[in-house]
Amino acid sequence: MPSTENKSTLDTPAQILTFQVGGQVYGLGLLSVVEIGNWSEIRPLPAAPHYVAGVINVRGTALSVVDMGIFFKDRTERAVKAAQTSIVLVDLGAVRVGLLVDRVCDIVSMQGVEIQPVPAAGGRESGKVLSGLAIIGDDIIGLLDLPAFGASIELPNVTANMLHH
């Protein structure tokens, strides 16, 4: 007999990494996280999309960094580099990319957590890249859908030799 479980429950990771962008908390599957760091220099890239903060050097490899605050339209200018600012490395298909977030918060177990659909967002990017909203106590956590996020952004073609200029 076919399962009657809600699809969003089946697709929900066992644990998520939560992070803050602006005043909002978002999460992504913990197994999607490659590394969390605070790289010292983000080098800007000319003609990159406005949400691309630039590139970082991760052990000799240039990786694009997406400023999630600009992507989610929580701010218009790049985040100021601060002690709390972090870059979360994730793989978008075959491409590794950094997500510049204001603060990494916690690892949260999703066992028994109710996931609700994202309400219509009037065409905002956030509604297109969130798989649902996790309701945990009084908190609402937007769950980032990495495949949808990857399909919605344009990343510059970055090569390692750009870091040596």
N, CA and C atoms as an extended XYZ file, in Angstrom:
495
Properties=species:S:1:pos:R:3:atomname:S:1:resname:S:1:resid:I:1 pbc="F F F"
N         0.842       -1.176        0.000 N   MET     1
C         0.000        0.000        0.000 CA  MET     1
C         0.889        1.241        0.000 C   MET     1
N         0.603        2.249       -0.833 N   PRO     2
C         1.446        3.437       -0.894 CA  PRO     2
C         1.418        4.222        0.414 C   PRO     2
N         2.521        4.867        0.690 N   SER     3
C         2.632        5.681        1.896 CA  SER     3
C         1.778        6.929        1.761 C   SER     3
N         1.203        7.351        2.874 N   THR     4
C         0.397        8.570        2.873 CA  THR     4
C         1.126        9.713        3.557 C   THR     4
N         2.432        9.506        3.816 N   GLU     5
C         3.207       10.567        4.467 CA  GLU     5
C         3.326       11.782        3.555 C   GLU     5
N         3.413       12.931        4.184 N   ASN     6
C         3.568       14.188        3.464 CA  ASN     6
C         4.939       14.191        2.776 C   ASN     6
N         4.994       14.610        1.510 N   LYS     7
C         6.247       14.633        0.756 CA  LYS     7
C         7.305       15.478        1.457 C   LYS     7
N         6.910       16.622        2.045 N   SER     8
C         7.901       17.481        2.684 CA  SER     8
C         8.538       16.796        3.887 C   SER     8
N         7.804       15.889        4.536 N   THR     9
C         8.383       15.141        5.639 CA  THR     9
C         9.436       14.170        5.116 C   THR     9
N         9.157       13.520        3.979 N   LEU    10
C        10.094       12.563        3.407 CA  LEU    10
C        11.377       13.238        2.935 C   LEU    10
N        11.281       14.475        2.442 N   ASP    11
C        12.436       15.178        1.905 CA  ASP    11
C        13.208       15.963        2.963 C   ASP    11
N        12.701       16.014        4.176 N   THR    12
C        13.326       16.801        5.225 CA  THR    12
C        14.535       16.067        5.795 C   THR    12
N        15.681       16.749        5.866 N   PRO    13
C        16.872       16.109        6.440 CA  PRO    13
C        16.678       15.849        7.928 C   PRO    13
N        17.441       14.902        8.466 N   ALA    14
C        17.354       14.564        9.886 CA  ALA    14
C        17.822       15.728       10.759 C   ALA    14
N        18.854       16.453       10.277 N   GLN    15
C        19.377       17.610       11.001 CA  GLN    15
C        19.641       18.731       10.006 C   GLN    15
N        19.472       19.969       10.493 N   ILE    16
C        19.779       21.121        9.655 CA  ILE    16
C        20.770       22.030       10.376 C   ILE    16
N        21.544       22.744        9.568 N   LEU    17
C        22.388       23.817       10.077 CA  LEU    17
C        21.575       25.086        9.919 C   LEU    17
N        21.386       25.828       11.002 N   THR    18
C        20.639       27.075       10.900 CA  THR    18
C        21.612       28.252       10.856 C   THR    18
N        21.206       29.280       10.108 N   PHE    19
C        22.027       30.477        9.981 CA  PHE    19
C        21.104       31.677        9.849 C   PHE    19
N        21.647       32.832       10.183 N   GLN    20
C        20.872       34.061       10.158 CA  GLN    20
C        21.323       34.947        9.012 C   GLN    20
N        20.339       35.518        8.335 N   VAL    21
C        20.565       36.504        7.280 CA  VAL    21
C        19.565       37.624        7.535 C   VAL    21
N        20.078       38.832        7.785 N   GLY    22
C        19.171       39.892        8.197 CA  GLY    22
C        18.556       39.469        9.524 C   GLY    22
N        17.276       39.631        9.658 N   GLY    23
C        16.603       39.205       10.883 CA  GLY    23
C        15.982       37.831       10.780 C   GLY    23
N        16.221       37.111        9.686 N   GLN    24
C        15.561       35.831        9.449 CA  GLN    24
C        16.523       34.662        9.692 C   GLN    24
N        15.945       33.529       10.086 N   VAL    25
C        16.729       32.316       10.277 CA  VAL    25
C        16.372       31.333        9.163 C   VAL    25
N        17.402       30.762        8.564 N   TYR    26
C        17.249       29.787        7.492 CA  TYR    26
C        17.984       28.511        7.902 C   TYR    26
N        17.681       27.442        7.197 N   GLY    27
C        18.365       26.190        7.476 CA  GLY    27
C        18.609       25.421        6.196 C   GLY    27
N        19.624       24.563        6.237 N   LEU    28
C        19.859       23.651        5.123 CA  LEU    28
C        20.348       22.344        5.705 C   LEU    28
N        20.105       21.276        4.965 N   GLY    29
C        20.468       19.950        5.444 CA  GLY    29
C        21.919       19.891        5.870 C   GLY    29
N        22.177       19.363        7.045 N   LEU    30
C        23.529       19.309        7.590 CA  LEU    30
C        24.468       18.544        6.669 C   LEU    30
N        23.972       17.497        6.023 N   LEU    31
C        24.820       16.711        5.131 CA  LEU    31
C        25.194       17.476        3.860 C   LEU    31
N        24.520       18.598        3.589 N   SER    32
C        24.849       19.433        2.430 CA  SER    32
C        26.018       20.367        2.710 C   SER    32
N        26.351       20.536        3.986 N   VAL    33
C        27.414       21.466        4.382 CA  VAL    33
C        28.768       20.781        4.223 C   VAL    33
N        29.645       21.400        3.427 N   VAL    34
C        30.992       20.878        3.221 CA  VAL    34
C        31.925       21.409        4.304 C   VAL    34
N        31.806       22.700        4.593 N   GLU    35
C        32.718       23.347        5.537 CA  GLU    35
C        32.125       24.692        5.927 C   GLU    35
N        32.467       25.150        7.123 N   ILE    36
C        32.080       26.484        7.584 CA  ILE    36
C        33.365       27.201        7.938 C   ILE    36
N        33.516       28.427        7.440 N   GLY    37
C        34.741       29.158        7.726 CA  GLY    37
C        34.522       30.643        7.743 C   GLY    37
N        35.597       31.355        8.038 N   ASN    38
C        35.580       32.810        8.061 CA  ASN    38
C        36.817       33.275        7.307 C   ASN    38
N        36.804       33.073        5.992 N   TRP    39
C        37.957       33.425        5.173 CA  TRP    39
C        38.162       34.928        5.233 C   TRP    39
N        39.427       35.325        5.287 N   SER    40
C        39.735       36.723        5.562 CA  SER    40
C        39.439       37.671        4.404 C   SER    40
N        39.618       37.224        3.180 N   GLU    41
C        39.457       38.165        2.071 CA  GLU    41
C        38.538       37.598        0.992 C   GLU    41
N        37.518       38.372        0.692 N   ILE    42
C        36.654       38.064       -0.444 CA  ILE    42
C        37.032       39.045       -1.537 C   ILE    42
N        37.552       38.521       -2.633 N   ARG    43
C        37.972       39.391       -3.735 CA  ARG    43
C        36.808       39.620       -4.690 C   ARG    43
N        36.496       40.879       -4.968 N   PRO    44
C        35.378       41.152       -5.872 CA  PRO    44
C        35.684       40.706       -7.302 C   PRO    44
N        34.643       40.391       -8.040 N   LEU    45
C        34.767       40.004       -9.440 CA  LEU    45
C        34.031       41.019      -10.300 C   LEU    45
N        34.707       41.625      -11.268 N   PRO    46
C        34.021       42.568      -12.142 CA  PRO    46
C        32.942       41.860      -12.952 C   PRO    46
N        31.847       42.524      -13.161 N   ALA    47
C        30.732       42.060      -13.989 CA  ALA    47
C        30.031       40.820      -13.447 C   ALA    47
N        30.261       40.478      -12.181 N   ALA    48
C        29.543       39.357      -11.573 CA  ALA    48
C        28.137       39.822      -11.204 C   ALA    48
N        27.183       38.913      -11.113 N   PRO    49
C        25.840       39.296      -10.659 CA  PRO    49
C        25.918       40.007       -9.308 C   PRO    49
N        24.972       40.884       -9.040 N   HIS    50
C        25.023       41.725       -7.842 CA  HIS    50
C        25.087       40.931       -6.534 C   HIS    50
N        24.524       39.741       -6.487 N   TYR    51
C        24.520       38.944       -5.260 CA  TYR    51
C        25.817       38.158       -5.056 C   TYR    51
N        26.723       38.157       -6.034 N   VAL    52
C        28.008       37.481       -5.879 CA  VAL    52
C        28.975       38.461       -5.216 C   VAL    52
N        29.372       38.128       -3.981 N   ALA    53
C        30.271       39.004       -3.229 CA  ALA    53
C        31.676       38.985       -3.813 C   ALA    53
N        32.047       37.876       -4.449 N   GLY    54
C        33.374       37.738       -5.022 CA  GLY    54
C        33.843       36.303       -4.908 C   GLY    54
N        35.161       36.130       -4.782 N   VAL    55
C        35.738       34.791       -4.660 CA  VAL    55
C        36.644       34.726       -3.439 C   VAL    55
N        36.786       33.518       -2.923 N   ILE    56
C        37.712       33.253       -1.827 CA  ILE    56
C        38.672       32.153       -2.264 C   ILE    56
N        39.815       32.111       -1.615 N   ASN    57
C        40.819       31.087       -1.874 CA  ASN    57
C        40.705       30.031       -0.784 C   ASN    57
N        40.242       28.843       -1.164 N   VAL    58
C        40.127       27.740       -0.222 CA  VAL    58
C        41.145       26.681       -0.625 C   VAL    58
N        42.273       26.701        0.067 N   ARG    59
C        43.363       25.755       -0.201 CA  ARG    59
C        43.719       25.692       -1.682 C   ARG    59
N        43.897       26.868       -2.288 N   GLY    60
C        44.337       26.950       -3.677 CA  GLY    60
C        43.240       26.871       -4.718 C   GLY    60
N        41.994       26.796       -4.300 N   THR    61
C        40.870       26.752       -5.234 CA  THR    61
C        40.018       27.999       -5.065 C   THR    61
N        39.731       28.680       -6.161 N   ALA    62
C        38.872       29.870       -6.133 CA  ALA    62
C        37.420       29.434       -6.120 C   ALA    62
N        36.670       29.918       -5.134 N   LEU    63
C        35.249       29.597       -5.024 CA  LEU    63
C        34.432       30.878       -4.994 C   LEU    63
N        33.335       30.896       -5.747 N   SER    64
C        32.421       32.029       -5.719 CA  SER    64
C        31.704       32.076       -4.381 C   SER    64
N        31.389       33.297       -3.935 N   VAL    65
C        30.673       33.499       -2.686 CA  VAL    65
C        29.409       34.313       -2.985 C   VAL    65
N        28.265       33.773       -2.584 N   VAL    66
C        26.986       34.459       -2.760 CA  VAL    66
C        26.628       35.132       -1.446 C   VAL    66
N        26.395       36.436       -1.472 N   ASP    67
C        25.941       37.173       -0.293 CA  ASP    67
C        24.450       36.906       -0.156 C   ASP    67
N        24.083       36.092        0.812 N   MET    68
C        22.690       35.672        0.953 CA  MET    68
C        21.773       36.830        1.338 C   MET    68
N        22.310       37.846        1.999 N   GLY    69
C        21.493       39.010        2.338 CA  GLY    69
C        21.062       39.763        1.096 C   GLY    69
N        21.965       39.915        0.132 N   ILE    70
C        21.607       40.566       -1.128 CA  ILE    70
C        20.686       39.651       -1.924 C   ILE    70
N        20.976       38.355       -1.955 N   PHE    71
C        20.133       37.426       -2.697 CA  PHE    71
C        18.693       37.460       -2.183 C   PHE    71
N        18.526       37.448       -0.858 N   PHE    72
C        17.187       37.466       -0.273 CA  PHE    72
C        16.595       38.868       -0.183 C   PHE    72
N        17.320       39.863       -0.698 N   LYS    73
C        16.867       41.251       -0.726 CA  LYS    73
C        16.644       41.831        0.682 C   LYS    73
N        17.421       41.314        1.663 N   ASP    74
C        17.377       41.869        3.010 CA  ASP    74
C        18.245       43.114        3.113 C   ASP    74
N        19.150       43.275        2.150 N   ARG    75
C        19.994       44.472        2.117 CA  ARG    75
C        20.416       44.704        0.669 C   ARG    75
N        20.881       45.897        0.408 N   THR    76
C        21.283       46.232       -0.951 CA  THR    76
C        22.791       46.255       -1.114 C   THR    76
N        23.527       46.331       -0.004 N   GLU    77
C        24.983       46.361       -0.089 CA  GLU    77
C        25.561       45.140        0.591 C   GLU    77
N        26.760       44.779        0.164 N   ARG    78
C        27.413       43.590        0.687 CA  ARG    78
C        27.565       43.647        2.195 C   ARG    78
N        27.467       42.496        2.820 N   ALA    79
C        27.623       42.418        4.272 CA  ALA    79
C        29.000       42.929        4.676 C   ALA    79
N        29.039       43.642        5.761 N   VAL    80
C        30.309       44.099        6.302 CA  VAL    80
C        30.981       42.907        6.959 C   VAL    80
N        32.250       42.701        6.651 N   LYS    81
C        32.987       41.578        7.230 CA  LYS    81
C        33.069       41.805        8.729 C   LYS    81
N        32.569       40.858        9.482 N   ALA    82
C        32.563       40.983       10.935 CA  ALA    82
C        32.965       39.652       11.551 C   ALA    82
N        33.224       39.674       12.842 N   ALA    83
C        33.640       38.451       13.527 CA  ALA    83
C        32.577       37.363       13.403 C   ALA    83
N        31.308       37.753       13.386 N   GLN    84
C        30.235       36.765       13.325 CA  GLN    84
C        29.965       36.267       11.908 C   GLN    84
N        30.331       37.040       10.895 N   THR    85
C        30.053       36.656        9.522 CA  THR    85
C        30.768       35.354        9.188 C   THR    85
N        30.044       34.443        8.538 N   SER    86
C        30.630       33.157        8.165 CA  SER    86
C        30.315       32.842        6.717 C   SER    86
N        31.103       31.948        6.166 N   ILE    87
C        30.851       31.436        4.827 CA  ILE    87
C        30.616       29.934        4.962 C   ILE    87
N        29.462       29.499        4.479 N   VAL    88
C        29.098       28.089        4.515 CA  VAL    88
C        29.341       27.536        3.116 C   VAL    88
N        30.240       26.568        3.001 N   LEU    89
C        30.520       25.958        1.698 CA  LEU    89
C        29.549       24.812        1.451 C   LEU    89
N        28.924       24.830        0.267 N   VAL    90
C        27.992       23.782       -0.144 CA  VAL    90
C        28.297       23.412       -1.591 C   VAL    90
N        27.861       22.236       -1.997 N   ASP    91
C        27.995       21.811       -3.387 CA  ASP    91
C        26.654       21.989       -4.085 C   ASP    91
N        26.677       22.735       -5.178 N   LEU    92
C        25.494       22.898       -6.028 CA  LEU    92
C        25.754       22.070       -7.271 C   LEU    92
N        25.373       20.819       -7.222 N   GLY    93
C        25.721       19.911       -8.312 CA  GLY    93
C        27.226       19.716       -8.302 C   GLY    93
N        27.878       20.025       -9.420 N   ALA    94
C        29.327       19.845       -9.532 CA  ALA    94
C        30.108       21.086       -9.107 C   ALA    94
N        29.415       22.124       -8.661 N   VAL    95
C        30.068       23.391       -8.334 CA  VAL    95
C        30.003       23.637       -6.832 C   VAL    95
N        31.158       23.877       -6.230 N   ARG    96
C        31.208       24.252       -4.812 CA  ARG    96
C        31.119       25.768       -4.727 C   ARG    96
N        30.305       26.254       -3.796 N   VAL    97
C        30.080       27.688       -3.657 CA  VAL    97
C        29.987       28.033       -2.174 C   VAL    97
N        30.339       29.274       -1.856 N   GLY    98
C        30.222       29.762       -0.488 CA  GLY    98
C        28.975       30.600       -0.327 C   GLY    98
N        28.306       30.430        0.796 N   LEU    99
C        27.140       31.249        1.138 CA  LEU    99
C        27.555       32.173        2.274 C   LEU    99
N        27.606       33.475        2.008 N   LEU   100
C        27.969       34.457        3.023 CA  LEU   100
C        26.738       34.744        3.866 C   LEU   100
N        26.822       34.403        5.148 N   VAL   101
C        25.692       34.584        6.064 CA  VAL   101
C        26.127       35.475        7.218 C   VAL   101
N        25.157       36.088        7.864 N   ASP   102
C        25.472       36.983        8.970 CA  ASP   102
C        25.998       36.221       10.189 C   ASP   102
N        25.415       35.034       10.411 N   ARG   103
C        25.804       34.276       11.592 CA  ARG   103
C        25.340       32.838       11.444 C   ARG   103
N        26.207       31.891       11.768 N   VAL   104
C        25.794       30.487       11.864 CA  VAL   104
C        25.237       30.305       13.268 C   VAL   104
N        24.058       29.696       13.348 N   CYS   105
C        23.374       29.615       14.644 CA  CYS   105
C        23.572       28.284       15.354 C   CYS   105
N        23.046       27.191       14.768 N   ASP   106
C        22.979       25.948       15.515 CA  ASP   106
C        22.737       24.780       14.569 C   ASP   106
N        22.847       23.585       15.107 N   ILE   107
C        22.418       22.372       14.418 CA  ILE   107
C        21.136       21.936       15.098 C   ILE   107
N        20.095       21.714       14.310 N   VAL   108
C        18.763       21.431       14.846 CA  VAL   108
C        18.280       20.080       14.334 C   VAL   108
N        17.797       19.248       15.247 N   SER   109
C        17.176       17.981       14.864 CA  SER   109
C        15.795       18.269       14.296 C   SER   109
N        15.464       17.609       13.199 N   MET   110
C        14.162       17.843       12.551 CA  MET   110
C        13.134       16.776       12.925 C   MET   110
N        13.478       15.895       13.843 N   GLN   111
C        12.556       14.841       14.247 CA  GLN   111
C        11.297       15.458       14.865 C   GLN   111
N        10.145       15.135       14.296 N   GLY   112
C         8.869       15.612       14.801 CA  GLY   112
C         8.562       17.068       14.489 C   GLY   112
N         9.379       17.712       13.672 N   VAL   113
C         9.164       19.124       13.346 CA  VAL   113
C         8.145       19.242       12.216 C   VAL   113
N         7.193       20.124       12.390 N   GLU   114
C         6.183       20.358       11.356 CA  GLU   114
C         6.761       21.258       10.265 C   GLU   114
N         6.599       20.823        9.007 N   ILE   115
C         7.047       21.620        7.863 CA  ILE   115
C         5.805       22.122        7.132 C   ILE   115
N         5.747       23.432        6.950 N   GLN   116
C         4.619       24.021        6.240 CA  GLN   116
C         5.088       24.571        4.899 C   GLN   116
N         4.182       24.641        3.922 N   PRO   117
C         4.570       25.215        2.630 CA  PRO   117
C         4.852       26.705        2.763 C   PRO   117
N         5.654       27.223        1.843 N   VAL   118
C         5.988       28.648        1.822 CA  VAL   118
C         4.795       29.401        1.235 C   VAL   118
N         4.268       30.401        1.959 N   PRO   119
C         3.157       31.177        1.390 CA  PRO   119
C         3.596       31.913        0.126 C   PRO   119
N         2.646       32.264       -0.719 N   ALA   120
C         2.961       33.034       -1.928 CA  ALA   120
C         3.730       34.279       -1.520 C   ALA   120
N         4.842       34.522       -2.214 N   ALA   121
C         5.742       35.606       -1.805 CA  ALA   121
C         5.788       36.736       -2.820 C   ALA   121
N         4.817       36.813       -3.701 N   GLY   122
C         4.783       37.925       -4.643 CA  GLY   122
C         5.989       37.990       -5.549 C   GLY   122
N         6.520       36.822       -5.945 N   GLY   123
C         7.634       36.804       -6.887 CA  GLY   123
C         8.994       36.981       -6.265 C   GLY   123
N         9.071       37.092       -4.935 N   ARG   124
C        10.392       37.240       -4.291 CA  ARG   124
C        11.209       35.984       -4.467 C   ARG   124
N        12.525       36.145       -4.576 N   GLU   125
C        13.429       35.013       -4.764 CA  GLU   125
C        13.325       33.995       -3.638 C   GLU   125
N        13.087       34.473       -2.409 N   SER   126
C        13.071       33.557       -1.270 CA  SER   126
C        12.006       32.487       -1.424 C   SER   126
N        10.854       32.834       -1.962 N   GLY   127
C         9.791       31.857       -2.132 CA  GLY   127
C        10.145       30.787       -3.145 C   GLY   127
N        11.019       31.108       -4.085 N   LYS   128
C        11.404       30.159       -5.133 CA  LYS   128
C        12.459       29.165       -4.672 C   LYS   128
N        13.201       29.494       -3.633 N   VAL   129
C        14.324       28.648       -3.220 CA  VAL   129
C        14.146       28.030       -1.840 C   VAL   129
N        12.991       28.201       -1.254 N   LEU   130
C        12.714       27.566        0.025 CA  LEU   130
C        11.801       26.370       -0.201 C   LEU   130
N        12.157       25.229        0.415 N   SER   131
C        11.335       24.034        0.255 CA  SER   131
C        10.186       24.000        1.249 C   SER   131
N        10.260       24.812        2.282 N   GLY   132
C         9.206       24.852        3.286 CA  GLY   132
C         9.646       25.686        4.469 C   GLY   132
N         8.755       25.772        5.445 N   LEU   133
C         9.031       26.507        6.672 CA  LEU   133
C         8.930       25.533        7.840 C   LEU   133
N         9.988       25.441        8.619 N   ALA   134
C         9.988       24.581        9.805 CA  ALA   134
C         9.498       25.408       10.983 C   ALA   134
N         8.489       24.901       11.662 N   ILE   135
C         7.935       25.578       12.831 CA  ILE   135
C         8.491       24.876       14.068 C   ILE   135
N         9.347       25.577       14.810 N   ILE   136
C         9.975       25.018       16.005 CA  ILE   136
C         9.704       25.987       17.150 C   ILE   136
N         8.790       25.624       18.021 N   GLY   137
C         8.377       26.522       19.094 CA  GLY   137
C         7.777       27.774       18.477 C   GLY   137
N         8.306       28.927       18.836 N   ASP   138
C         7.843       30.199       18.273 CA  ASP   138
C         8.645       30.608       17.043 C   ASP   138
N         9.643       29.812       16.680 N   ASP   139
C        10.525       30.163       15.570 CA  ASP   139
C        10.020       29.593       14.247 C   ASP   139
N        10.277       30.329       13.189 N   ILE   140
C        10.000       29.874       11.829 CA  ILE   140
C        11.331       29.888       11.094 C   ILE   140
N        11.722       28.725       10.562 N   ILE   141
C        12.998       28.594        9.865 CA  ILE   141
C        12.723       28.276        8.405 C   ILE   141
N        13.212       29.134        7.501 N   GLY   142
C        13.079       28.882        6.069 CA  GLY   142
C        14.081       27.824        5.643 C   GLY   142
N        13.598       26.746        5.030 N   LEU   143
C        14.478       25.651        4.616 CA  LEU   143
C        14.955       25.882        3.187 C   LEU   143
N        16.253       26.103        3.038 N   LEU   144
C        16.836       26.390        1.728 CA  LEU   144
C        16.863       25.121        0.884 C   LEU   144
N        16.290       25.199       -0.303 N   ASP   145
C        16.290       24.091       -1.271 CA  ASP   145
C        17.500       24.310       -2.176 C   ASP   145
N        18.596       23.597       -1.906 N   LEU   146
C        19.844       23.843       -2.642 CA  LEU   146
C        19.718       23.636       -4.151 C   LEU   146
N        19.054       22.569       -4.644 N   PRO   147
C        18.917       22.448       -6.104 CA  PRO   147
C        18.159       23.632       -6.727 C   PRO   147
N        17.101       24.089       -6.078 N   ALA   148
C        16.351       25.245       -6.596 CA  ALA   148
C        17.191       26.516       -6.507 C   ALA   148
N        17.937       26.668       -5.414 N   PHE   149
C        18.823       27.817       -5.259 CA  PHE   149
C        19.874       27.822       -6.371 C   PHE   149
N        20.507       26.662       -6.590 N   GLY   150
C        21.530       26.552       -7.630 CA  GLY   150
C        20.987       26.875       -9.005 C   GLY   150
N        19.741       26.477       -9.274 N   ALA   151
C        19.132       26.749      -10.579 CA  ALA   151
C        18.748       28.218      -10.737 C   ALA   151
N        18.604       28.934       -9.623 N   SER   152
C        18.126       30.321       -9.701 CA  SER   152
C        19.246       31.355       -9.751 C   SER   152
N        20.499       30.922       -9.577 N   ILE   153
C        21.600       31.883       -9.574 CA  ILE   153
C        22.508       31.651      -10.776 C   ILE   153
N        23.227       32.700      -11.097 N   GLU   154
C        24.240       32.633      -12.155 CA  GLU   154
C        25.577       32.887      -11.495 C   GLU   154
N        26.491       31.929      -11.637 N   LEU   155
C        27.804       32.078      -11.028 CA  LEU   155
C        28.840       32.371      -12.097 C   LEU   155
N        29.797       33.238      -11.786 N   PRO   156
C        30.864       33.508      -12.751 CA  PRO   156
C        31.749       32.286      -12.926 C   PRO   156
N        32.381       32.176      -14.074 N   ASN   157
C        33.339       31.105      -14.327 CA  ASN   157
C        34.639       31.504      -13.649 C   ASN   157
N        34.969       30.804      -12.579 N   VAL   158
C        36.118       31.174      -11.756 CA  VAL   158
C        37.225       30.147      -11.959 C   VAL   158
N        38.446       30.642      -12.136 N   THR   159
C        39.587       29.730      -12.228 CA  THR   159
C        40.597       30.102      -11.164 C   THR   159
N        41.394       29.127      -10.764 N   ALA   160
C        42.345       29.342       -9.664 CA  ALA   160
C        43.353       30.448       -9.976 C   ALA   160
N        43.687       30.665      -11.256 N   ASN   161
C        44.707       31.675      -11.541 CA  ASN   161
C        44.214       33.094      -11.290 C   ASN   161
N        42.909       33.286      -11.114 N   MET   162
C        42.395       34.624      -10.784 CA  MET   162
C        42.889       35.072       -9.406 C   MET   162
N        43.214       34.107       -8.543 N   LEU   163
C        43.637       34.453       -7.193 CA  LEU   163
C        45.054       34.984       -7.137 C   LEU   163
N        45.822       34.758       -8.158 N   HIS   164
C        47.226       35.150       -8.144 CA  HIS   164
C        47.471       36.534       -8.754 C   HIS   164
N        46.429       37.204       -9.165 N   HIS   165
C        46.585       38.538       -9.771 CA  HIS   165
C        46.470       39.623       -8.735 C   HIS   165
